[in-house]
Amino acid sequence: MRVLLFDPSSGASGDMIMACLLDLGASPDAVGAAVESVGCGLKISRDEKHHIGATKVDVQAGGKRYRTLAEARSILESSILSPPALDRAQRIMEILAEAEGRVHGVAREKARFHEIGALDALADIAGSSAGLESLGVDRVITLPISVGSGTVIAAHGRL
């Protein structure tokens, strides 16, 4: 069994996760094709800060959105993701829908995606799922995420 230990001590974004997987050796072709198959583009480049290099990815999604778990499932099911990568991506979306539903007191099927409803979020999930598969990762263990503090203006006002 191949296990990946993920340490998001400085936070995490979908772009950061995909870039990290690419730096670990994930197939750029597999990741790019997965992102493109959900209707987005992907730019992969190298970045250097203070003499430390890393992969940088930028998902180009335009303003396209999805609102429900059913819509996200439909987009993923029409993607090129292999059955294992599709299963992982679907499980990620179900977890997100469950969390969104809990916040609003509705079942996950009735939850409406707001900030995570941008198509680039779904592209991050598809690309990361394809990247994990290309690395042969069976299980991901995640250390606690650093969530920081402060406020943000979101669909429901200041949070």
C-alpha positions in Angstrom: 0.0 0.0 0.0 1.3 3.4 -1.0 0.4 6.2 1.6 0.9 9.9 1.1 1.3 12.1 4.2 0.0 15.5 3.6 1.1 18.3 5.9 -0.9 21.5 5.2 0.9 23.5 7.9 0.8 26.6 5.8 -2.8 26.0 4.5 -3.8 24.4 1.2 -5.5 25.2 -2.0 -6.4 23.0 -4.9 -3.7 24.6 -7.0 -1.2 24.0 -4.2 -2.2 20.3 -3.9 -1.9 19.7 -7.7 1.4 21.4 -7.8 2.7 19.4 -4.9 1.6 16.1 -6.6 3.3 17.2 -9.8 6.5 17.9 -7.8 6.2 14.4 -6.3 6.2 13.0 -9.9 2.5 12.9 -10.9 2.0 12.8 -14.6 1.5 16.3 -16.0 -0.4 14.8 -18.9 -2.8 12.9 -16.7 -3.4 15.9 -14.4 -3.8 18.3 -17.4 -6.2 16.0 -19.2 -8.3 15.5 -16.1 -8.6 19.3 -15.6 -9.4 19.8 -19.3 -12.1 17.1 -19.2 -14.2 19.1 -16.7 -14.0 22.1 -18.9 -11.0 24.1 -17.7 -7.5 24.8 -18.9 -4.3 24.2 -16.9 -1.0 26.1 -17.1 1.9 24.3 -15.4 5.1 26.3 -14.8 8.1 26.5 -12.4 8.4 29.2 -9.8 11.3 30.2 -7.7 11.3 32.2 -4.5 14.5 32.8 -2.5 16.3 30.2 -4.6 13.8 27.5 -3.9 12.0 26.1 -6.9 8.5 24.5 -7.1 5.8 23.7 -9.6 3.1 26.3 -10.0 -0.3 25.5 -11.5 -3.0 27.9 -12.7 -6.5 26.6 -13.5 -8.3 28.7 -16.2 -12.0 28.3 -15.7 -13.7 31.5 -16.8 -16.8 32.2 -14.8 -18.4 28.7 -15.1 -20.1 27.3 -12.0 -22.0 24.3 -10.7 -24.5 24.6 -7.8 -25.4 21.1 -6.5 -23.8 17.8 -5.8 -25.8 16.3 -8.7 -24.3 18.9 -11.1 -20.8 18.2 -9.8 -21.4 14.4 -10.2 -22.6 14.9 -13.7 -19.6 16.9 -14.8 -17.2 14.4 -13.1 -19.0 11.4 -14.7 -18.5 12.9 -18.2 -14.8 13.5 -17.5 -12.0 11.2 -18.5 -11.2 10.2 -14.9 -10.5 6.5 -14.5 -12.9 4.6 -12.2 -10.6 4.8 -9.2 -9.9 8.6 -9.7 -13.6 9.2 -10.4 -14.5 7.4 -7.2 -12.0 9.5 -5.2 -13.3 12.8 -6.8 -16.9 11.8 -6.1 -16.1 11.0 -2.4 -14.4 14.4 -2.1 -17.5 16.1 -3.5 -19.8 14.2 -1.2 -17.7 15.3 1.9 -17.9 18.9 0.7 -21.7 18.6 0.1 -22.1 17.0 3.6 -20.3 19.9 5.2 -22.2 22.5 3.2 -25.5 20.8 4.1 -24.6 20.7 7.8 -23.9 24.4 7.8 -27.3 25.2 6.3 -29.3 22.4 8.0 -30.1 20.5 4.8 -29.3 17.1 3.3 -26.2 17.0 1.2 -28.3 16.5 -2.0 -30.1 19.8 -1.3 -26.9 21.7 -0.4 -26.0 24.6 -2.7 -22.3 25.3 -3.4 -21.3 28.9 -3.2 -17.5 29.6 -3.0 -16.6 26.0 -3.9 -19.1 26.0 -6.8 -16.7 27.6 -9.2 -15.6 25.2 -11.9 -12.0 25.7 -11.0 -12.7 24.0 -7.6 -14.0 20.9 -9.4 -11.0 21.0 -11.7 -8.7 21.0 -8.7 -10.4 17.9 -7.4 -10.3 16.1 -10.7 -6.7 17.0 -11.3 -5.6 16.0 -7.8 -7.5 12.7 -8.1 -5.7 12.0 -11.4 -2.4 13.0 -9.8 -2.9 10.7 -6.9 -3.7 7.8 -9.2 -0.7 8.5 -11.4 1.5 8.3 -8.3 -0.1 5.0 -7.2 -1.3 6.5 -3.9 -3.8 4.2 -2.1 -4.4 6.3 0.9 -3.8 9.9 2.0 -3.2 10.8 5.6 -3.6 14.5 6.4 -2.1 16.3 9.4 -4.2 19.2 10.9 -4.6 22.1 8.6 -3.6 25.6 9.6 -6.8 27.6 9.2 -5.5 31.0 10.4 -7.9 33.7 11.6 -9.7 36.8 10.4 -12.8 37.3 8.3 -13.7 36.9 4.7 -16.6 38.3 2.6 -18.5 35.3 1.2 -21.9 34.5 -0.3 -23.5 34.7 3.1 -21.8 38.0 4.2 -18.8 38.4 6.5 -17.6 35.2 8.0 
